[in-house]
Amino acid sequence: MVSHAHWKIARDKKVAQGISEDPDLEKRREEIRLRYDLGQAVYDRRTELGIAQTELARRARMTQPQVSKLELGGTMPTVPLLVRLARAMDSTFSMQSDGETLRVAFTAHAGAEPGPESGDAEAEAGARAVGG
């Protein structure tokens, strides 16, 4: 996965120089960050379960290329799709905002079967923050 840190660094340099960014551009950056972080949250939970993209696609009534595109941040999922993904991954989907930062997560249901790569990975990968 490609990090979006370079966008934040470029923006921070402009702010330090007193150059303000076009509000439409900043809105677009936030959407890209959210798509990336949603995809990363799906990837993290899927790998925590130890299942392939094809298995997740089957469970969520999607195709493997759709799962791949989603995990790479190439699409913004709808709410019904997020619900299907949460069900398919035996998890709860949550999105929380504190105004500046948006956190998205797929959290395993209590008593859910852990995958072969579980353990502290859930604590590390369960939530993804999108911040300004």
Secondary structure, DSSP 8 states (H G I E B T S, - for coil): ----HHHHHHHHHHHHTT----HHHHHHHHHHHHHHHHHHHHHHHHHHHT--HHHHHHHHT--HHHHHHHHTT-S---HHHHHHHHHHTTEEEEEEE-SS-EEEEEEE-TT----TT-SHHHHHHSEEEE--
